[in-house]
Amino acid sequence: MQREVIHTDKAPQAIGTYSQAVRAGDSVYLSGQIPLVPETMEMVEGNMEAQIRRVFDNLSAVAAAAGGGLADIAKLNIFLTDLTHFPLVNQVMADYFQEPYPARAAVGVATLPKDAQVEMDAIMVLG
């Protein structure tokens, strides 16, 4: 199966040895996004809600570059350094997604790159 690397300047550039996303057939695997502002590659300023929104905006930009959108995400993984923020993730997610919602996992982790409090990756299905 042929693979296509997805890249956009509207999302943060990779800060390691990975691609923003890779398309394989009708599936697109979106790499983890943290709340980096694409233009500055600095963490978004503001509270936890600002971080969550920035992550969804970054995922949306990568999804669009692959020819899809958040509605095409079949599986969403959420990583939080503090699981007490999970209700806020649900609240903000309702602004970005409509039913049917993607399958989802939420995992508490000790630390994330750049001291982010939230990271998300996803699998999107097109076609």
N, C-alpha and C positions, 0 to 999 in steps of 0.2 A: 504494500500500500504506500502510495506517495504521501509525503508529509510536506506541509507548507508552513513556513515561519510567518507569524503575524507580528507586525510592528506598527506603532503609531507614536507620533510626537505628542499626542493629546493625553498620554498616560506616562507615568514615570518610566525612565529608561531602566533597563535591567542593571542592578547593582552587583551582579555576579555572573556566573557562567550559566545563563539560562535565557530563554526567549520570553517575551511578554505572553505569547500564546503559540500553540502549534495546532494546525488543523490536520486531521487524519481522517479522510473520507468525509462523512457528515458530522463528525465530532470535533469540537474545538476544546482544547485543554488550556485554560487560562491560568497563568502562574499567579502565585500569591501577590496580592496588592496590599501595601500598607499606606497610611495616609500621607504620602508624599505629594507635594504640589508639583506637577510636571514641569512647569516653567522654571522653577528654582531648585528642584530636587531637595527641598527642605520640608520638614514636617509641617503640616497645616497648623496654623495657630488656632487656639480656641479649646473648647471643652471636649468631652468624649463624643458628644453628638457631632461636632465638627469633624472628628476623626472618622467616625462611622460613615458620614456623608461623603467625605473625600474618598474613602475606599470604594463605596458604591459608584461614585463618579468615575474613578479610575477603571473599575471593572467594566462599566458601561462604555468607556472609550475604547477599550481593547475589544470588547464584544462587537462594537460598531465597525472597527477596523477589519474584523473577521467576516463581516457581512450579516451580523445578527444584532441582537439586543438582549437586555436583561430578561425579557420574556422567553427567550430561547434557552435559558439556563435550566438544565435538568437536575444538576447537583451543585449545591453550594456548601462549602466548608468554611466555618467561622472559627478563628482562633482568638481567644481573649486572655489577657493577663489577669483579669478579674471578672469572674463569672457573674458578679452582681450587676454587671452592665448588660446582661442578656436581655432583660425586659426593654432596655433602651434600643438594643439592636432590633428587636421585634417591632417596636414603635416606628423607628426610622425605615425599616425594611418595607413597612406598609406604604410608605411614600414612593417607593421605587418598584414594587412588584404588585401584580394583581393575581387573583386566582386563575388558573391553578398554580400554586406556589411550587418552587422546586423542592426536591428532596434536600435535606439539610442535616448537617452535623455541627455541633458547637463543642469546642474543646478548650478547656482551661490549660494554659501553658505558663511556664515560669517567666519567659522573656521572649521578645520578638526583635527583629532587626531595627536598628535606630531608636530603640526604646519605645517603639510603637505600642499602643495598648490593644490594637486590633489588627488582624490580617485576615483576608479572605481569598480563597481560590475557587475555581468553578469549572464545571464541565458543561459545555453548551452543545446542543444538537441542532443542526441546520437541515433544511430540506424536508 
